[in-house]
Amino acid sequence: MKPIGAICLGMALVLTGFVAKAQQTPEERALEERLRKESAYAEIQRQELVNLQKETVHALQLHNNSFFERVYSDDFVGTSPSGSSMGKEALVNEVLSPNVKYSTFVVSDIRVRIFQSTAVVTCLWSSRGTAKGEPFFRQARVITVYVYGPRGWQAVAGQETQLPG
């Protein structure tokens, strides 16, 4: 007897949804459609920013400066784990440096917050390799600020904080 009651309740809820939908004004339907489209667009933007974080790590591992030339704004300012400030040119020089070789470089725990045309992306970087011939394993919390413009998402600021251990 209980399954029949559950089925009837489910059908009643579905029918109530159809009736409520039919009673919407054209303005309410238009608003619902606009919100649905905005939500889909926001998800596309979020996924694009997640992909940029993954590409950043890949470009660092491969010493690929063209990624940074394309995605990082000319007035980018970043803070290294040691606390020093660097612009785009210094960052590109660091990327090209043969002193650091990565055997693995993984990005995880990517979180994206979008505020109109600005996005704040935080993540965890885990890398292993050699620096000046010495082996290393390090993890860092990274924050990157992006602004959306005519060239798409551009990194304008960033900070890397090395975790202890």
N, C-alpha and C positions, 0 to 999 in steps of 0.2 A: 504494500500500500504506500510506503514512503517514497519509492522511486517515482510513482505516478504523480504524487504531490510535488516533487522536485521538478519534474518535467513541466507540469502545469505552471508552476511559479516561474520557471525559465521562459516559457512561452509568453507569459503575461509581461515579463520585463522587456522582452524583445518587442512585443506589440506596443508597449508604453513608449519605447524609444522611437518607433516609427510614427506614432501619433504626435509625440513631442516634436519630431523633425518636421512633420507636415504642418504643425502650428507655428513654425518659425516665420517671422516676417522676412521679406527679401533682404532687408538690411542685416538681420541676424545671420542669414545664410551667407551673405557676402562677407561679413566679418569672420565667420567660421572658416570660410574658404581662404581668406587672406591670412588668417593665423596659421592654417595648415601649411600654406605655401611658405610663410616666413619660417616656420619650424623646420621644414625640409631644407630651405636655403641655409639656415643656421647650422644644420647637421653637416651639410656639404662644406661649409667654411671650417667647421671644427675638424673635420677629417683632413682637409687640406693642411691645416696647421700641425696636426699629428704627423702627417707625412713629411712636412718640412723639418720637424725635429729628428725624424728618422734619417732623412737625407743629410742633415747636419753632421750627425755621427758618422755616417758612411763617408762623407766628404773629408772629415778629419782623418779617418782611418786611411783613406787613399791619398791624402795630401792633395786634394782636388780644390785648388783655389778658385776655379771658375764658378763653383756653386756659391761661394761667398761674394764674388764679384756681382753675381746676378741677384742674390736674395738679400744681402746686407746693404743697408742704405749707406751712402757716401759719408753721412755724418754719424754713423754708428758709434756708440761708446759702450765699452764693456769693462767689466772688472774681473781680473784673473783671480785664481784661488789664493795667490799671494797678496792680493789687495791692490795691485797696480792697475791703473787705468790704461786702456788701449783703444785706439780708433780702428777703423777698418783696415788701414794700411798695415798697422802693427799686427793685427789679427791675421791678415793674409800672409805676412812674413812668417809668423809663428806656424801657420798651417804648412807652409812650404819647407820649414826647417827639417833637415835630415836627422836632427838629434833625437827625435822621438819616433819610434816605430811601434805601431799597435798590432798585437797578434789577435786581440779581440776588443770589440768596443760595442757595448749594448746600451740602448736607451730603454727605460721602462718607467712605469708610474707617470705617464704623460697625462697632465691635466690642463684643460683649455678653458679660459674664461674670456668671452667676447663682450666688449662694451662698445657698441656702435662700430666705428672703424678702427678700433684698437683691440688688440688681444694680448693677454698675458698667458704664457705657456710655462708651466713648471714640469720638471722631470728629474729622473735619477740617471746619471751616467755611470756605467761600470766599465772600466778599461784595464787592460793588461798589455804589457809590452816592455820595451826598453827605452830608457832615456839616457843618452850619453853612454850607452853600453851597459848600464845598470838596470836589472829587472825591476818592474814596479807592478803593483796592483792598486788601483785607487777607485774610490767612488766619490761622486760629487752631486750635490743638489744644484740644479741649473734653472735659472729663470730667464726667459727671453721675452721682450716686449716687441710686438709687431704692430705696424700701422698699414691699413689697407689703402692703396692709392692706385694711380693709373697703371703701375707695373705689378699690381697684385700685392700680396703680403710682403712687406719689407721689414727685416729686423732692424730696430733702431737702438735697442739697448739690451744688455745682457749681463748676467753675473753668474759666476761659478764658485760654489763654496765646497771645498774639499771636506769630506767627512773624515773624522779621526779613525785611526786603525789601519 
